[in-house]
Amino acid sequence: MNPIETWSVEKSLDLYGVRLWGAGYFDISKTGEMQIRSGSGISGKKVSILEIISGLKERGLEMPVLLRIGDFLNSRIKLLHDSFNKFIKEYNYKGKYRGVYPIKVNQQQQVVEHITDFGKQYHHGLEAGSKAELLVAISFLTDPDACLICNGYKDQEFIDLGLFARKMGLNCIFVIEIPSELELILERAETLKIEPRIGVRIKLTSSGGGQWAASGGDRSVFGLNMTQVVELIDVLRAKGKLEYLCLLHYHIGSQIPNIRDIRAGVQEACRVYRGLAEEGAHMSYLDLGGGLAVDYDGSSTNSPSSRNYTLDEYCADIIDTVIQNLADTDFAHPTIITESGRATVAYYSILLFNILDTCKFEPQPFNGKLPVDSAEILKNMGEVFNTLNQKNFQECFNDAVFYKDQLVQLFKQGQISLRERAQGETIFWNIVVEIGRMMVKSKFIPSEMKIIPAILSDIYYGNFSVFQSVPDIWAINHLFPVMPIHRLNEKPLREGIISDITCDCDGVIDRFVDLRNIRETLPLHELREGEEYYLGVFLVGAYQETLGDLHNLLGDTNVVTIMFNEEGGYDIVRELEGDSVADVLSYVEYDPKAMLNRIRKTAERAVSHKKITAQERREIMDAYSDGFRGYTYFER
């Protein structure tokens, strides 16, 4: 970047795409600090994230921190229901809308509790896909008008729990995922004398594009095909229980980027819904599953990390499609259910971490001069350096790569020394650096040279673990917005990638959101002596906390939840300390007390052999004891 160019907050907003992916929840202050807003839109209270970090440090909380903003959960639930209800009224739809949160998206107790408390005014329900999730749902869901959708494999214990929930007044609906579940549900219902509500999950031909397209379509793992659906109807009719069937469910994928796929799924499902009603089932619910996408990269396209529709378009298209496909029937409009998890919780969490150090790619300088007796290969490389210019840099790049390969072969064959190889590599990287500068001024860059900026980028070492806090970056190349949270009124003069503190080459963020493409480097600022530099990974509320693992035994980070207050500031409403070293060791079956005793014996043997004194043993044991109690991440 040109250091002479003047900089402004507006340029940072554009550079990092904040207004595009931020959905109105984020802004930058005049002083260059990232801010969070109390609600989506230009109005609302604003709080500086740097101010929050300062407050946490004063309270003794170290980086990294997962920051949760409770107001964002409220906002997402409200926006979803308000949008559906707006089009229900506008299109004169005769049914209702019921939102359902899939617990698997973020199972943290605080999240489920918050959603059920705030969502009660909208009759927002829960979806459970396992016994553990069902127990959570039953304990937190108290609204009889909210839906409790039971998906996943169901054994007798699962079914009994759901039936008891129904008996206590909860609107619990079993969704048949495999044909064999029906018999067990009917058997347990008869035994317990509780009438169940039953839904059926179908495999639609329609499927969504993007990262999770395989979860829908004819080859999806869950759901019944049309032949199995007809068999299910026949079984219920034969047993005189057809009135139990009240819900049709399907799922064509998570993070569906294209609105046409959503409309196609709704249209196909409506035809099946009509068929079930015509067969005599007491149909009243149409569950569209998940799929409402989050625009992670801000491009508003049908790329896997985005979506080519707004929330209003999503809701309007669903209502309109259902009306059109049931227009020539006497069937009542169904209650529409969506299981929007990602769109509900993604904005809720931000991973904040400090940068510990940087590694700059700056080779030793080369002035173009070599001793007369230099090896021929070095003279050839020196000539490439000396003849390099704006017009021939592609040719020089090809020559440099050729000579670099020759250099390595000559070294392997013992024809040049270690010092000569080092000198050759210095010349090569000086050539590449000069080419990198020339590429900035060139209108056309050959494809084989587009990797040069990434090769020359700095490495910023962040105090976090990719595998623990943002595992989808590693596992499925998911894109999340990443950017500095301060100094945004200054021009970022470096290009870098971000490495975590695991000793694993996969623990790196080297793909970044961009309006036109995926960036391989991120514009960042120079570190200042004695001053922390903070980055944030945004929109990490969906799946990341649950999927995180203990790579290198780096555990859960500190977690802080805030809510905006009436004075325009914020209150810390919940604070969870991250895992200690002893905590993570116990997760993988170590006994910290037993380990400490083993270390104590080792230290005592060292005393006996006169290697250390008794006083030194005490210092060593204190250090080990403190180590077990310490945070698993880097502490200043």
VMD Tcl script that draws the C-alpha trace (Angstrom):
set ca {
  {0.00 0.00 0.00}
  {1.07 3.56 -0.64}
  {2.05 5.07 2.74}
  {1.58 8.62 1.42}
  {-2.12 8.06 0.79}
  {-4.31 9.75 3.38}
  {-6.54 7.47 5.40}
  {-9.95 7.71 7.03}
  {-12.44 5.65 8.96}
  {-14.60 5.46 5.84}
  {-11.76 3.76 3.99}
  {-11.45 1.18 6.78}
  {-15.19 0.52 6.61}
  {-14.81 -0.16 2.89}
  {-11.53 -2.06 3.13}
  {-12.85 -4.58 5.66}
  {-16.43 -4.60 4.32}
  {-17.95 -3.81 7.72}
  {-21.19 -2.36 6.36}
  {-21.61 -5.31 4.00}
  {-21.30 -8.25 6.40}
  {-22.07 -6.38 9.63}
  {-25.89 -6.22 9.13}
  {-25.95 -2.87 10.90}
  {-24.52 -4.23 14.18}
  {-21.01 -2.79 13.76}
  {-19.44 0.58 13.04}
  {-16.13 2.40 13.45}
  {-15.80 5.48 15.66}
  {-14.05 8.69 14.62}
  {-11.11 7.60 16.75}
  {-10.76 4.39 14.72}
  {-12.24 1.91 17.19}
  {-14.64 -0.86 16.20}
  {-18.04 -0.36 17.80}
  {-21.04 -2.59 18.42}
  {-24.60 -1.25 18.13}
  {-27.48 -2.22 20.37}
  {-29.58 -3.15 17.33}
  {-29.40 -3.62 13.59}
  {-29.57 -0.24 11.85}
  {-28.12 3.23 12.00}
  {-29.81 4.04 15.32}
  {-29.05 2.47 18.66}
  {-26.44 2.81 21.36}
  {-22.78 2.23 20.45}
  {-19.97 0.83 22.56}
  {-16.29 0.54 21.63}
  {-14.93 -3.02 21.64}
  {-11.56 -1.66 22.76}
  {-13.30 -0.06 25.73}
  {-14.79 -3.46 26.60}
  {-11.35 -5.10 26.36}
  {-9.88 -2.43 28.66}
  {-12.62 -3.13 31.18}
  {-11.98 -6.86 31.04}
  {-8.24 -6.38 31.59}
  {-8.95 -4.20 34.62}
  {-11.05 -7.07 35.97}
  {-8.16 -9.48 35.46}
  {-9.43 -11.31 32.37}
  {-6.75 -12.18 29.82}
  {-7.02 -12.54 26.07}
  {-8.35 -14.43 24.17}
  {-11.97 -13.71 25.03}
  {-15.20 -14.79 23.40}
  {-17.45 -11.75 23.59}
  {-21.19 -12.41 23.46}
  {-23.65 -9.57 22.89}
  {-27.05 -10.54 24.28}
  {-28.84 -7.71 22.48}
  {-27.91 -9.29 19.14}
  {-29.83 -12.47 20.01}
  {-32.88 -10.40 20.87}
  {-32.54 -8.47 17.63}
  {-32.22 -11.57 15.43}
  {-35.29 -13.24 16.93}
  {-37.33 -10.04 16.67}
  {-36.31 -9.40 13.05}
  {-37.20 -12.95 12.02}
  {-40.68 -12.87 13.56}
  {-41.40 -9.29 12.54}
  {-40.54 -10.06 8.92}
  {-42.68 -13.20 8.73}
  {-45.59 -11.51 10.49}
  {-45.35 -8.51 8.16}
  {-45.84 -10.67 5.07}
  {-48.45 -12.87 6.73}
  {-50.51 -9.71 7.15}
  {-49.63 -8.19 3.77}
  {-50.43 -11.38 1.80}
  {-53.49 -12.22 3.92}
  {-51.99 -15.54 4.94}
  {-54.36 -17.46 7.22}
  {-51.74 -19.44 9.09}
  {-49.11 -18.49 11.66}
  {-45.35 -18.48 11.93}
  {-43.42 -20.28 14.67}
  {-39.67 -19.95 14.90}
  {-37.68 -22.86 16.30}
  {-34.05 -22.76 17.44}
  {-31.97 -25.93 16.78}
  {-30.00 -26.48 19.96}
  {-27.12 -28.14 18.06}
  {-26.09 -24.80 16.51}
  {-24.90 -23.53 19.89}
  {-25.82 -25.69 22.88}
  {-24.39 -23.38 25.53}
  {-26.81 -23.04 28.43}
  {-26.69 -19.27 28.33}
  {-27.71 -19.24 24.66}
  {-30.67 -21.59 25.07}
  {-31.85 -19.79 28.20}
  {-31.64 -16.40 26.52}
  {-33.50 -17.55 23.41}
  {-36.33 -19.17 25.36}
  {-36.70 -16.21 27.73}
  {-36.75 -13.51 25.07}
  {-38.47 -15.70 22.49}
  {-41.44 -16.46 24.71}
  {-43.25 -13.33 23.51}
  {-43.05 -14.76 19.96}
  {-43.72 -18.39 20.98}
  {-40.24 -19.22 19.73}
  {-39.53 -22.92 20.26}
  {-36.65 -25.38 20.23}
  {-35.48 -28.29 18.12}
  {-33.78 -31.28 19.74}
  {-31.86 -33.98 17.92}
  {-30.64 -36.07 20.85}
  {-31.71 -37.12 24.34}
  {-29.43 -34.58 25.95}
  {-30.83 -31.78 23.79}
  {-34.40 -32.97 24.50}
  {-33.79 -32.78 28.25}
  {-32.43 -29.25 27.78}
  {-35.47 -28.26 25.73}
  {-37.96 -29.68 28.23}
  {-36.29 -27.90 31.14}
  {-36.07 -24.48 29.47}
  {-39.18 -24.40 27.26}
  {-42.25 -23.45 29.29}
  {-44.49 -21.92 26.61}
  {-47.27 -24.35 25.54}
  {-47.74 -22.41 22.28}
  {-44.11 -22.87 21.23}
  {-43.09 -25.92 19.21}
  {-40.69 -28.55 20.50}
  {-39.51 -30.40 17.39}
  {-37.86 -33.79 18.00}
  {-35.52 -34.80 15.19}
  {-32.75 -37.37 15.03}
  {-32.70 -41.06 16.00}
  {-35.09 -41.92 18.81}
  {-34.90 -44.85 21.21}
  {-37.51 -45.74 23.80}
  {-36.09 -43.40 26.43}
  {-36.11 -40.48 23.98}
  {-39.71 -41.19 23.00}
  {-40.87 -41.54 26.60}
  {-39.29 -38.19 27.49}
  {-41.09 -36.53 24.59}
  {-44.42 -38.12 25.47}
  {-44.11 -36.98 29.08}
  {-43.34 -33.47 27.82}
  {-46.55 -33.62 25.79}
  {-48.50 -34.78 28.82}
  {-47.14 -31.80 30.79}
  {-48.52 -29.44 28.16}
  {-45.61 -28.84 25.81}
  {-46.27 -28.91 22.08}
  {-43.84 -31.76 21.43}
  {-43.83 -33.22 17.90}
  {-41.88 -36.35 16.93}
  {-40.47 -36.16 13.42}
  {-40.10 -39.59 11.82}
  {-36.57 -39.78 10.37}
  {-36.52 -43.53 9.58}
  {-39.55 -45.80 9.05}
  {-38.87 -48.05 12.06}
  {-39.43 -45.17 14.50}
  {-43.18 -45.11 13.90}
  {-43.85 -48.50 15.44}
  {-41.93 -47.66 18.61}
  {-43.68 -44.29 18.99}
  {-47.11 -45.90 18.64}
  {-46.18 -48.68 21.05}
  {-44.92 -46.31 23.77}
  {-47.88 -43.96 23.26}
  {-50.26 -46.86 23.80}
  {-48.37 -48.06 26.88}
  {-48.24 -44.60 28.48}
  {-51.74 -43.62 27.32}
  {-50.48 -40.38 25.78}
  {-51.52 -39.28 22.31}
  {-48.45 -38.24 20.32}
  {-48.10 -35.62 17.66}
  {-46.16 -36.95 14.71}
  {-44.37 -35.35 11.80}
  {-42.55 -36.92 8.89}
  {-39.28 -35.79 7.37}
  {-39.14 -36.24 3.63}
  {-36.31 -36.41 1.13}
  {-36.96 -33.74 -1.44}
  {-35.42 -33.84 -4.89}
  {-34.68 -30.14 -4.38}
  {-31.42 -29.36 -2.60}
  {-29.63 -26.20 -1.62}
  {-26.26 -25.21 -2.99}
  {-23.23 -24.24 -0.96}
  {-21.17 -26.00 1.68}
  {-23.93 -28.23 3.07}
  {-25.83 -29.16 -0.10}
  {-25.36 -32.88 0.62}
  {-27.67 -32.67 3.66}
  {-30.64 -32.34 1.30}
  {-31.77 -34.03 -1.90}
  {-32.56 -37.64 -2.79}
  {-29.35 -38.93 -1.18}
  {-29.71 -37.14 2.14}
  {-29.00 -39.30 5.18}
  {-32.26 -38.53 7.02}
  {-35.85 -38.61 5.89}
  {-38.29 -40.84 4.03}
  {-38.69 -41.17 0.29}
  {-42.17 -40.97 -1.22}
  {-42.70 -44.72 -1.19}
  {-41.91 -44.84 2.52}
  {-44.21 -41.88 3.16}
  {-47.11 -43.71 1.55}
  {-46.32 -46.81 3.61}
  {-46.33 -44.68 6.78}
  {-49.78 -43.32 5.88}
  {-51.08 -46.85 5.30}
  {-49.78 -48.04 8.67}
  {-51.37 -45.13 10.52}
  {-54.65 -45.59 8.68}
  {-54.70 -49.32 9.43}
  {-54.20 -48.61 13.11}
  {-56.79 -45.82 13.13}
  {-54.15 -43.25 14.13}
  {-53.93 -41.08 11.02}
  {-54.95 -38.03 13.05}
  {-51.58 -38.21 14.85}
  {-49.79 -37.06 11.68}
  {-49.82 -33.25 11.70}
  {-46.42 -32.01 10.44}
  {-44.34 -32.21 7.30}
  {-40.64 -31.53 7.67}
  {-37.76 -31.24 5.23}
  {-34.24 -29.84 5.21}
  {-32.43 -29.01 1.98}
  {-29.24 -27.70 3.54}
  {-27.64 -25.22 5.89}
  {-26.43 -21.82 4.69}
  {-28.44 -21.89 1.44}
  {-27.03 -19.06 -0.71}
  {-29.59 -19.01 -3.54}
  {-33.21 -17.96 -3.00}
  {-34.31 -20.05 -6.01}
  {-33.32 -23.23 -4.14}
  {-35.40 -22.13 -1.18}
  {-38.46 -21.47 -3.34}
  {-38.03 -24.80 -5.14}
  {-37.91 -26.66 -1.83}
  {-41.03 -24.95 -0.49}
  {-42.91 -25.64 -3.73}
  {-42.06 -29.35 -3.73}
  {-42.87 -29.67 -0.02}
  {-46.28 -28.02 -0.52}
  {-47.21 -30.67 -3.07}
  {-46.35 -33.40 -0.55}
  {-48.23 -31.51 2.17}
  {-51.32 -31.45 -0.06}
  {-50.97 -35.14 -0.71}
  {-50.82 -35.97 3.01}
  {-53.88 -33.83 3.71}
  {-55.76 -35.48 0.85}
  {-54.93 -38.86 2.38}
  {-56.74 -37.79 5.55}
  {-53.84 -36.72 7.80}
  {-54.68 -33.83 10.12}
  {-51.97 -31.61 8.70}
  {-51.36 -28.25 10.38}
  {-47.57 -27.62 10.37}
  {-45.09 -27.14 7.53}
  {-41.52 -27.24 8.88}
  {-39.05 -25.89 6.31}
  {-35.98 -26.79 8.38}
  {-32.92 -24.58 8.44}
  {-31.03 -22.91 5.65}
  {-31.48 -19.17 6.17}
  {-27.98 -18.03 5.28}
  {-25.66 -15.48 6.85}
  {-23.79 -13.10 4.54}
  {-20.31 -13.76 5.92}
  {-18.43 -12.03 3.12}
  {-20.89 -9.19 2.45}
  {-21.06 -9.86 -1.30}
  {-24.86 -10.49 -1.42}
  {-24.25 -13.25 -3.97}
  {-24.94 -16.96 -4.17}
  {-21.38 -17.80 -3.13}
  {-21.10 -20.37 -0.29}
  {-20.23 -17.63 2.22}
  {-23.05 -15.30 1.27}
  {-26.69 -15.15 0.13}
  {-28.41 -13.43 -2.76}
  {-31.50 -12.45 -0.77}
  {-32.52 -10.38 2.23}
  {-34.45 -11.58 5.27}
  {-37.58 -9.89 3.91}
  {-37.19 -11.62 0.53}
  {-36.76 -14.96 2.30}
  {-39.94 -14.54 4.36}
  {-41.99 -13.05 1.51}
  {-41.01 -15.81 -0.94}
  {-41.90 -18.55 1.53}
  {-45.33 -17.09 2.33}
  {-46.05 -16.40 -1.35}
  {-45.00 -19.89 -2.46}
  {-47.17 -21.62 0.15}
  {-50.19 -19.49 -0.80}
  {-49.74 -20.21 -4.52}
  {-49.39 -23.95 -4.04}
  {-52.43 -24.29 -1.75}
  {-54.61 -21.74 -3.58}
  {-56.90 -24.25 -5.28}
  {-57.58 -26.34 -2.16}
  {-59.84 -26.08 0.86}
  {-57.00 -26.90 3.23}
  {-56.23 -24.32 5.91}
  {-52.91 -22.55 5.58}
  {-50.38 -24.39 7.75}
  {-48.40 -22.93 10.61}
  {-44.99 -22.34 9.03}
  {-41.96 -23.39 11.07}
  {-38.35 -22.54 10.27}
  {-35.37 -23.87 12.19}
  {-33.11 -20.86 11.68}
  {-30.13 -21.44 13.95}
  {-27.17 -19.96 12.12}
  {-29.03 -16.72 11.29}
  {-30.11 -16.44 14.93}
  {-26.78 -16.85 16.73}
  {-23.97 -16.12 14.23}
  {-23.76 -12.40 15.05}
  {-23.95 -13.07 18.77}
  {-20.26 -13.88 19.35}
  {-16.90 -12.28 18.53}
  {-13.53 -13.91 19.17}
  {-11.10 -11.27 20.44}
  {-7.36 -11.91 20.70}
  {-4.08 -10.04 20.88}
  {-1.13 -10.35 18.52}
  {1.99 -11.66 20.24}
  {4.57 -11.06 17.51}
  {5.11 -10.85 13.77}
  {7.45 -12.44 11.29}
  {8.17 -10.13 8.38}
  {9.39 -11.45 5.07}
  {12.39 -9.17 4.55}
  {15.43 -10.92 3.00}
  {18.93 -9.69 3.58}
  {19.60 -6.82 1.11}
  {21.47 -7.53 -2.11}
  {23.15 -4.70 -4.02}
  {23.59 -6.60 -7.28}
  {27.35 -7.10 -6.90}
  {29.12 -10.46 -6.57}
  {32.78 -11.42 -6.20}
  {34.53 -12.31 -9.47}
  {35.10 -15.90 -8.35}
  {31.42 -16.54 -7.49}
  {29.79 -19.75 -8.68}
  {28.22 -19.56 -12.14}
  {24.74 -20.16 -10.75}
  {25.09 -17.12 -8.47}
  {26.26 -14.97 -11.39}
  {23.22 -16.04 -13.39}
  {20.88 -15.12 -10.56}
  {22.68 -11.82 -10.05}
  {22.19 -11.00 -13.73}
  {18.44 -11.61 -13.39}
  {18.34 -9.20 -10.46}
  {20.30 -6.51 -12.32}
  {18.21 -6.68 -15.53}
  {14.82 -6.80 -13.78}
  {12.39 -4.03 -14.80}
  {8.68 -3.29 -15.12}
  {8.48 -4.70 -18.65}
  {10.30 -7.98 -18.17}
  {9.36 -9.01 -14.62}
  {7.41 -12.10 -15.79}
  {10.41 -13.37 -17.74}
  {12.70 -12.62 -14.80}
  {10.37 -14.47 -12.45}
  {10.52 -17.59 -14.61}
  {14.32 -17.36 -14.83}
  {14.65 -16.86 -11.09}
  {12.52 -19.93 -10.33}
  {14.58 -21.98 -12.80}
  {17.88 -20.91 -11.24}
  {16.53 -21.46 -7.73}
  {15.75 -25.09 -8.60}
  {19.22 -25.48 -10.10}
  {20.73 -24.00 -6.94}
  {19.09 -26.65 -4.76}
  {20.18 -29.49 -7.07}
  {23.79 -28.27 -7.12}
  {23.76 -28.11 -3.31}
  {22.42 -31.67 -3.05}
  {25.19 -32.86 -5.38}
  {27.85 -31.14 -3.28}
  {28.87 -28.72 -6.06}
  {28.16 -25.56 -4.03}
  {28.60 -24.83 -0.33}
  {26.02 -24.05 2.32}
  {27.14 -20.41 2.29}
  {26.76 -20.24 -1.51}
  {23.28 -21.72 -1.31}
  {22.31 -19.13 1.31}
  {23.64 -16.35 -0.90}
  {21.66 -17.70 -3.88}
  {18.46 -17.78 -1.85}
  {19.07 -14.19 -0.77}
  {19.35 -13.10 -4.39}
  {16.21 -15.07 -5.31}
  {14.06 -13.51 -2.60}
  {15.32 -10.03 -3.45}
  {14.15 -10.67 -7.01}
  {10.73 -11.83 -5.77}
  {10.35 -8.78 -3.49}
  {11.14 -6.42 -6.38}
  {8.68 -8.26 -8.62}
  {6.05 -7.95 -5.92}
  {6.46 -4.16 -5.94}
  {6.25 -4.05 -9.73}
  {3.07 -6.16 -9.78}
  {1.19 -3.42 -7.94}
  {1.63 -1.12 -10.97}
  {0.81 -3.79 -13.56}
  {-2.66 -4.11 -15.14}
  {-2.20 -7.81 -15.92}
  {-0.76 -10.41 -13.58}
  {-0.06 -13.92 -14.93}
  {-1.86 -16.61 -12.94}
  {1.35 -18.31 -11.81}
  {2.52 -15.05 -10.23}
  {-0.63 -14.28 -8.25}
  {0.75 -16.22 -5.29}
  {3.60 -13.74 -4.81}
  {1.76 -11.30 -2.49}
  {0.78 -14.20 -0.21}
  {4.34 -15.56 -0.25}
  {5.73 -12.15 0.76}
  {3.11 -11.48 3.43}
  {3.90 -11.12 7.11}
  {2.85 -13.69 9.70}
  {0.98 -12.25 12.69}
  {1.00 -14.63 15.65}
  {-2.36 -14.49 17.42}
  {-3.06 -15.61 20.97}
  {-5.77 -18.15 20.18}
  {-6.36 -21.60 18.69}
  {-8.07 -22.04 15.33}
  {-9.07 -25.57 16.33}
  {-10.69 -24.49 19.59}
  {-12.42 -21.24 18.66}
  {-12.99 -21.22 14.87}
  {-12.65 -24.88 13.81}
  {-14.69 -24.43 10.61}
  {-11.84 -22.33 9.19}
  {-9.63 -25.41 9.39}
  {-12.20 -28.13 8.74}
  {-14.23 -26.78 5.81}
  {-12.44 -23.56 4.75}
  {-15.27 -21.46 6.13}
  {-14.87 -17.68 5.83}
  {-15.41 -15.37 8.78}
  {-14.83 -11.62 8.80}
  {-11.47 -10.87 10.47}
  {-10.11 -7.40 11.14}
  {-8.36 -5.14 13.67}
  {-10.69 -3.63 16.26}
  {-8.70 -0.41 16.70}
  {-6.27 1.93 14.87}
  {-8.81 2.00 12.03}
  {-8.18 5.69 11.44}
  {-4.64 4.70 10.39}
  {-3.65 3.19 7.07}
  {-2.68 -0.48 7.43}
  {0.71 -0.72 5.72}
  {1.35 -4.46 6.03}
  {-0.24 -7.50 4.42}
  {-0.36 -10.57 6.63}
  {-1.79 -13.94 7.47}
  {-2.65 -14.98 11.02}
  {-1.12 -17.95 12.78}
  {-2.44 -19.28 16.07}
  {-0.28 -20.55 18.95}
  {-0.73 -24.26 18.24}
  {2.30 -26.02 16.81}
  {0.38 -27.05 13.73}
  {0.75 -25.62 10.24}
  {-3.05 -25.88 9.82}
  {-3.58 -23.45 12.70}
  {-3.64 -20.46 10.40}
  {-6.12 -18.02 8.88}
  {-5.04 -17.29 5.31}
  {-8.38 -16.74 3.55}
  {-10.22 -13.50 4.16}
  {-13.53 -12.01 3.04}
  {-13.50 -9.62 0.13}
  {-16.28 -8.11 -1.97}
  {-14.96 -9.44 -5.28}
  {-13.00 -12.53 -4.32}
  {-11.31 -14.29 -1.45}
  {-8.24 -12.44 -0.16}
  {-5.14 -14.45 0.69}
  {-3.76 -11.73 2.97}
  {-5.27 -9.22 5.38}
  {-4.26 -5.53 5.59}
  {-2.81 -4.97 9.07}
  {-0.90 -2.36 11.04}
  {2.68 -2.36 12.23}
  {3.03 -3.45 15.86}
  {4.08 -0.75 18.30}
  {6.57 -1.32 21.09}
  {4.80 -1.82 24.42}
  {1.29 -1.60 22.91}
  {-1.17 -4.44 22.34}
  {-2.69 -4.99 18.90}
  {-6.12 -6.62 18.92}
  {-7.99 -8.46 16.20}
  {-11.53 -9.81 16.10}
  {-13.10 -12.75 14.28}
  {-16.75 -11.89 13.79}
  {-19.98 -13.90 13.29}
  {-18.67 -16.97 15.14}
  {-21.78 -17.66 17.24}
  {-22.96 -20.64 15.16}
  {-21.37 -24.08 15.69}
  {-17.85 -22.90 16.60}
  {-18.15 -23.23 20.39}
  {-19.49 -26.76 20.16}
  {-17.13 -28.02 17.45}
  {-13.96 -26.70 19.10}
  {-11.38 -29.28 20.19}
  {-8.41 -29.44 22.54}
  {-5.62 -29.34 19.96}
  {-2.34 -28.85 21.89}
  {-4.53 -28.90 25.02}
  {-5.63 -25.32 24.47}
  {-9.02 -25.15 26.16}
  {-12.08 -22.93 26.19}
  {-11.34 -19.22 26.20}
  {-12.67 -16.74 28.71}
  {-16.29 -15.89 27.86}
  {-17.99 -12.59 28.64}
  {-21.58 -11.63 27.88}
  {-22.67 -8.01 27.79}
  {-26.00 -6.21 27.46}
  {-26.51 -2.55 26.66}
  {-27.89 -0.45 29.53}
  {-30.16 2.57 29.64}
  {-27.25 4.98 30.16}
  {-25.79 4.19 26.75}
  {-23.08 1.93 28.14}
  {-22.98 -1.78 28.79}
  {-23.19 -4.22 31.68}
  {-21.32 -7.49 32.00}
  {-24.15 -9.91 32.70}
  {-22.15 -13.14 32.71}
  {-18.49 -14.04 32.98}
  {-16.96 -17.49 32.56}
  {-13.31 -18.19 33.17}
  {-11.59 -20.17 30.45}
  {-10.16 -23.60 31.08}
  {-7.12 -23.91 33.29}
  {-4.30 -26.30 32.43}
  {-5.62 -28.69 35.09}
  {-9.08 -28.56 33.49}
  {-7.93 -29.60 30.03}
  {-5.63 -32.30 31.41}
  {-8.59 -33.82 33.24}
  {-10.59 -33.82 29.99}
  {-8.05 -36.19 28.47}
  {-7.94 -38.48 31.52}
  {-4.95 -37.08 33.38}
  {-5.14 -36.60 37.14}
  {-3.44 -33.24 37.93}
  {-2.96 -34.20 41.60}
  {-1.29 -37.46 40.67}
  {0.88 -35.63 38.14}
  {1.95 -33.13 40.78}
  {2.92 -35.99 43.10}
  {5.03 -37.55 40.34}
  {6.80 -34.22 39.79}
  {7.32 -33.90 43.55}
  {9.02 -37.30 43.65}
  {11.25 -36.33 40.72}
  {12.21 -33.11 42.50}
  {12.96 -34.98 45.74}
  {15.24 -37.40 43.90}
  {17.06 -34.37 42.49}
  {17.53 -33.09 46.07}
  {18.88 -36.48 47.13}
  {21.39 -36.46 44.28}
  {22.50 -32.92 45.17}
  {21.25 -31.54 41.82}
  {19.00 -28.98 43.52}
  {18.60 -27.66 47.06}
  {15.49 -28.03 49.20}
  {14.79 -24.32 48.65}
  {15.05 -24.80 44.88}
  {12.68 -27.76 45.15}
  {10.13 -25.49 46.76}
  {10.50 -22.92 43.95}
  {10.12 -25.66 41.34}
  {7.00 -27.10 42.98}
  {5.44 -23.64 43.28}
  {6.06 -23.07 39.57}
  {4.45 -26.39 38.64}
  {1.48 -25.77 40.93}
  {0.96 -22.35 39.37}
  {1.24 -23.92 35.93}
  {-1.66 -26.27 36.60}
  {-3.83 -23.34 37.68}
  {-2.83 -21.11 34.75}
  {-4.79 -20.17 31.62}
  {-3.96 -22.46 28.69}
  {-3.27 -19.44 26.44}
  {-0.33 -17.04 26.43}
  {-0.25 -14.76 29.46}
  {1.73 -11.54 29.47}
}
mol new
graphics top color blue
foreach p $ca { graphics top sphere $p radius 0.5 }
foreach p [lrange $ca 0 end-1] q [lrange $ca 1 end] { graphics top cylinder $p $q radius 0.2 }
display resetview
